[in-house]
Amino acid sequence: MPWIVLVLVASLVLLPVLLVIINSFQTGRPGQPSAYTLDAWRAALSDPGLLAAFWNTITLTAACQVIALPVAILLAWVLARTDVPGAQWLEFLFWIAFFLPALPVTLGWILLLDPQYGLVNQALSALPFVGQGPFNIYSFWGIVWAHLASTTIAARWAHTMPQKE
């Protein structure tokens, strides 16, 4: 029985991936004869924006992991080994953050920290000593913050939390 489920899941996952890979070499328009070339791959790999996007992804991932892993280990240790007040509530909140979908959470951070229209920046810019909103969710560190605050720390915490018996 498990083999039947494994074959079913593999066919449902691998077949679409295989079709995407095969069709990435096809250059014919729908309804016309198929022609298979490397033109689409050449165009994608020669785009200078691809290399920039690749390095942005690498640096963003590295920054998030370098910050999230020690913080999550510390939080897991504090919650598991000490008698911090409200530990059950903190653990519950981390589980909620772990299961929340990323897109609505990110949109919430945008509503809060948009440089011109974010609620936090609007409130802070009303202060006499602040000229404009100090936070920019679209900057590199704003994106790192959104990742850390929404999913990354909760995910690392869930993986490092010792099992209770």
Short mmCIF file of the C-alpha atoms (twelve columns), coordinates in Angstrom:
data_MODEL
# 
_entry.id   MODEL 
# 
loop_
_atom_site.group_PDB 
_atom_site.id 
_atom_site.type_symbol 
_atom_site.label_atom_id 
_atom_site.label_alt_id 
_atom_site.label_comp_id 
_atom_site.label_asym_id 
_atom_site.label_seq_id 
_atom_site.Cartn_x 
_atom_site.Cartn_y 
_atom_site.Cartn_z 
_atom_site.pdbx_PDB_model_num 
ATOM 1   C CA . MET A 1   0.000  0.000  0.000   1 
ATOM 2   C CA . PRO A 2   2.712  2.598  0.780   1 
ATOM 3   C CA . TRP A 3   4.314  1.900  -2.620  1 
ATOM 4   C CA . ILE A 4   1.064  2.732  -4.404  1 
ATOM 5   C CA . VAL A 5   0.851  6.060  -2.578  1 
ATOM 6   C CA . LEU A 6   4.523  6.769  -3.305  1 
ATOM 7   C CA . VAL A 7   4.085  6.060  -7.026  1 
ATOM 8   C CA . LEU A 8   0.931  8.182  -7.138  1 
ATOM 9   C CA . VAL A 9   2.564  11.154 -5.402  1 
ATOM 10  C CA . ALA A 10  5.739  10.809 -7.503  1 
ATOM 11  C CA . SER A 11  3.721  10.791 -10.715 1 
ATOM 12  C CA . LEU A 12  1.694  13.809 -9.613  1 
ATOM 13  C CA . VAL A 13  4.865  15.732 -8.713  1 
ATOM 14  C CA . LEU A 14  7.464  14.528 -11.185 1 
ATOM 15  C CA . LEU A 15  5.326  14.485 -14.327 1 
ATOM 16  C CA . PRO A 16  4.572  18.256 -14.269 1 
ATOM 17  C CA . VAL A 17  8.234  19.001 -13.484 1 
ATOM 18  C CA . LEU A 18  9.313  16.817 -16.403 1 
ATOM 19  C CA . LEU A 19  6.840  18.559 -18.722 1 
ATOM 20  C CA . VAL A 20  8.127  21.990 -17.667 1 
ATOM 21  C CA . ILE A 21  11.715 20.913 -18.363 1 
ATOM 22  C CA . ILE A 22  10.842 19.423 -21.764 1 
ATOM 23  C CA . ASN A 23  8.744  22.430 -22.770 1 
ATOM 24  C CA . SER A 24  11.536 24.826 -21.797 1 
ATOM 25  C CA . PHE A 25  13.353 23.650 -24.941 1 
ATOM 26  C CA . GLN A 26  10.322 24.082 -27.235 1 
ATOM 27  C CA . THR A 27  10.177 27.272 -29.290 1 
ATOM 28  C CA . GLY A 28  7.154  26.585 -31.513 1 
ATOM 29  C CA . ARG A 29  3.981  28.525 -30.862 1 
ATOM 30  C CA . PRO A 30  0.789  26.670 -29.928 1 
ATOM 31  C CA . GLY A 31  -0.806 25.096 -32.990 1 
ATOM 32  C CA . GLN A 32  2.440  25.203 -34.974 1 
ATOM 33  C CA . PRO A 33  5.007  22.455 -35.419 1 
ATOM 34  C CA . SER A 34  7.305  21.954 -32.447 1 
ATOM 35  C CA . ALA A 35  10.925 23.023 -32.661 1 
ATOM 36  C CA . TYR A 36  13.335 22.233 -29.872 1 
ATOM 37  C CA . THR A 37  16.278 24.595 -29.357 1 
ATOM 38  C CA . LEU A 38  18.341 26.134 -26.576 1 
ATOM 39  C CA . ASP A 39  17.212 29.680 -27.467 1 
ATOM 40  C CA . ALA A 40  15.029 30.133 -24.391 1 
ATOM 41  C CA . TRP A 41  17.839 28.951 -22.106 1 
ATOM 42  C CA . ARG A 42  20.350 31.235 -23.863 1 
ATOM 43  C CA . ALA A 43  18.024 34.209 -23.452 1 
ATOM 44  C CA . ALA A 44  17.403 33.462 -19.777 1 
ATOM 45  C CA . LEU A 45  21.041 32.835 -18.879 1 
ATOM 46  C CA . SER A 46  22.326 35.868 -20.810 1 
ATOM 47  C CA . ASP A 47  20.004 38.236 -18.955 1 
ATOM 48  C CA . PRO A 48  22.100 40.344 -16.556 1 
ATOM 49  C CA . GLY A 49  19.172 40.615 -14.172 1 
ATOM 50  C CA . LEU A 50  19.308 36.854 -13.574 1 
ATOM 51  C CA . LEU A 51  22.774 37.026 -12.023 1 
ATOM 52  C CA . ALA A 52  21.717 39.966 -9.841  1 
ATOM 53  C CA . ALA A 53  18.596 38.097 -8.708  1 
ATOM 54  C CA . PHE A 54  20.688 35.007 -7.967  1 
ATOM 55  C CA . TRP A 55  23.136 36.953 -5.776  1 
ATOM 56  C CA . ASN A 56  20.295 38.799 -4.027  1 
ATOM 57  C CA . THR A 57  18.749 35.435 -3.200  1 
ATOM 58  C CA . ILE A 58  22.049 34.069 -1.857  1 
ATOM 59  C CA . THR A 59  22.764 37.129 0.321   1 
ATOM 60  C CA . LEU A 60  19.178 37.307 1.597   1 
ATOM 61  C CA . THR A 61  19.207 33.618 2.508   1 
ATOM 62  C CA . ALA A 62  22.600 33.901 4.201   1 
ATOM 63  C CA . ALA A 63  21.565 36.977 6.209   1 
ATOM 64  C CA . CYS A 64  18.314 35.375 7.343   1 
ATOM 65  C CA . GLN A 65  19.971 32.112 8.378   1 
ATOM 66  C CA . VAL A 66  22.914 33.758 10.163  1 
ATOM 67  C CA . ILE A 67  20.460 35.753 12.280  1 
ATOM 68  C CA . ALA A 68  17.628 33.232 12.638  1 
ATOM 69  C CA . LEU A 69  19.551 30.139 13.706  1 
ATOM 70  C CA . PRO A 70  21.215 31.584 16.855  1 
ATOM 71  C CA . VAL A 71  18.035 33.446 17.838  1 
ATOM 72  C CA . ALA A 72  15.915 30.315 17.390  1 
ATOM 73  C CA . ILE A 73  18.352 28.152 19.353  1 
ATOM 74  C CA . LEU A 74  18.372 30.709 22.167  1 
ATOM 75  C CA . LEU A 75  14.569 30.911 22.187  1 
ATOM 76  C CA . ALA A 76  14.201 27.127 22.131  1 
ATOM 77  C CA . TRP A 77  16.663 26.807 25.011  1 
ATOM 78  C CA . VAL A 78  14.933 29.527 27.048  1 
ATOM 79  C CA . LEU A 79  11.488 28.000 26.505  1 
ATOM 80  C CA . ALA A 80  12.595 24.407 27.152  1 
ATOM 81  C CA . ARG A 81  15.083 24.823 29.997  1 
ATOM 82  C CA . THR A 82  13.912 27.808 32.028  1 
ATOM 83  C CA . ASP A 83  10.738 28.840 33.798  1 
ATOM 84  C CA . VAL A 84  10.108 31.967 31.761  1 
ATOM 85  C CA . PRO A 85  6.646  33.433 32.481  1 
ATOM 86  C CA . GLY A 86  4.182  32.779 29.666  1 
ATOM 87  C CA . ALA A 87  6.273  30.050 28.034  1 
ATOM 88  C CA . GLN A 88  3.179  28.190 26.838  1 
ATOM 89  C CA . TRP A 89  1.835  31.351 25.204  1 
ATOM 90  C CA . LEU A 90  5.154  32.081 23.528  1 
ATOM 91  C CA . GLU A 91  5.324  28.522 22.228  1 
ATOM 92  C CA . PHE A 92  1.752  28.813 20.958  1 
ATOM 93  C CA . LEU A 93  2.566  32.092 19.187  1 
ATOM 94  C CA . PHE A 94  5.605  30.518 17.513  1 
ATOM 95  C CA . TRP A 95  3.453  27.667 16.240  1 
ATOM 96  C CA . ILE A 96  0.908  30.176 14.913  1 
ATOM 97  C CA . ALA A 97  3.710  32.058 13.113  1 
ATOM 98  C CA . PHE A 98  4.978  28.757 11.710  1 
ATOM 99  C CA . PHE A 99  1.617  27.925 10.126  1 
ATOM 100 C CA . LEU A 100 0.557  31.376 8.897   1 
ATOM 101 C CA . PRO A 101 0.783  31.761 5.106   1 
ATOM 102 C CA . ALA A 102 3.704  33.933 4.044   1 
ATOM 103 C CA . LEU A 103 1.915  36.172 1.514   1 
ATOM 104 C CA . PRO A 104 -0.684 37.729 3.871   1 
ATOM 105 C CA . VAL A 105 1.960  38.183 6.574   1 
ATOM 106 C CA . THR A 106 4.272  39.937 4.103   1 
ATOM 107 C CA . LEU A 107 1.418  42.158 2.941   1 
ATOM 108 C CA . GLY A 108 0.774  43.029 6.586   1 
ATOM 109 C CA . TRP A 109 4.404  44.092 7.038   1 
ATOM 110 C CA . ILE A 110 4.109  46.188 3.883   1 
ATOM 111 C CA . LEU A 111 1.029  47.924 5.303   1 
ATOM 112 C CA . LEU A 112 2.969  48.669 8.479   1 
ATOM 113 C CA . LEU A 113 6.398  49.632 7.129   1 
ATOM 114 C CA . ASP A 114 5.889  51.094 3.647   1 
ATOM 115 C CA . PRO A 115 8.189  54.154 3.460   1 
ATOM 116 C CA . GLN A 116 5.412  56.594 2.510   1 
ATOM 117 C CA . TYR A 117 2.105  55.036 3.563   1 
ATOM 118 C CA . GLY A 118 2.946  52.487 6.266   1 
ATOM 119 C CA . LEU A 119 1.050  52.893 9.508   1 
ATOM 120 C CA . VAL A 120 4.189  52.785 11.673  1 
ATOM 121 C CA . ASN A 121 6.019  55.276 9.445   1 
ATOM 122 C CA . GLN A 122 2.973  57.577 9.407   1 
ATOM 123 C CA . ALA A 123 2.813  57.522 13.201  1 
ATOM 124 C CA . LEU A 124 6.540  58.128 13.574  1 
ATOM 125 C CA . SER A 125 6.616  60.913 10.984  1 
ATOM 126 C CA . ALA A 126 3.993  62.767 13.056  1 
ATOM 127 C CA . LEU A 127 6.589  63.158 15.825  1 
ATOM 128 C CA . PRO A 128 8.351  66.524 15.812  1 
ATOM 129 C CA . PHE A 129 11.897 65.144 15.637  1 
ATOM 130 C CA . VAL A 130 11.258 62.659 12.799  1 
ATOM 131 C CA . GLY A 131 11.091 64.125 9.302   1 
ATOM 132 C CA . GLN A 132 10.013 61.073 7.330   1 
ATOM 133 C CA . GLY A 133 9.263  57.449 8.099   1 
ATOM 134 C CA . PRO A 134 12.494 55.721 9.174   1 
ATOM 135 C CA . PHE A 135 11.561 52.220 8.024   1 
ATOM 136 C CA . ASN A 136 11.653 50.870 4.482   1 
ATOM 137 C CA . ILE A 137 10.242 47.376 4.054   1 
ATOM 138 C CA . TYR A 138 11.516 47.333 0.451   1 
ATOM 139 C CA . SER A 139 15.182 47.666 1.457   1 
ATOM 140 C CA . PHE A 140 17.455 44.651 1.901   1 
ATOM 141 C CA . TRP A 141 17.185 44.770 5.703   1 
ATOM 142 C CA . GLY A 142 13.433 45.376 5.492   1 
ATOM 143 C CA . ILE A 143 13.066 42.160 3.509   1 
ATOM 144 C CA . VAL A 144 15.298 40.363 6.016   1 
ATOM 145 C CA . TRP A 145 13.076 41.684 8.827   1 
ATOM 146 C CA . ALA A 146 9.910  40.466 7.101   1 
ATOM 147 C CA . HIS A 147 11.427 36.995 6.671   1 
ATOM 148 C CA . LEU A 148 12.697 36.818 10.240  1 
ATOM 149 C CA . ALA A 149 9.539  38.161 11.844  1 
ATOM 150 C CA . SER A 150 7.146  36.027 9.855   1 
ATOM 151 C CA . THR A 151 8.550  32.585 9.145   1 
ATOM 152 C CA . THR A 152 12.287 32.092 9.460   1 
ATOM 153 C CA . ILE A 153 12.709 32.275 13.239  1 
ATOM 154 C CA . ALA A 154 9.527  30.283 13.848  1 
ATOM 155 C CA . ALA A 155 10.664 27.602 11.398  1 
ATOM 156 C CA . ARG A 156 14.145 27.345 12.926  1 
ATOM 157 C CA . TRP A 157 12.623 27.346 16.423  1 
ATOM 158 C CA . ALA A 158 10.305 24.479 15.490  1 
ATOM 159 C CA . HIS A 159 13.265 22.450 14.209  1 
ATOM 160 C CA . THR A 160 15.486 23.130 17.237  1 
ATOM 161 C CA . MET A 161 12.857 22.806 19.952  1 
ATOM 162 C CA . PRO A 162 13.550 19.687 22.049  1 
ATOM 163 C CA . GLN A 163 10.778 17.125 22.126  1 
ATOM 164 C CA . LYS A 164 8.775  17.069 25.359  1 
ATOM 165 C CA . GLU A 165 8.041  13.741 26.941  1 
# 
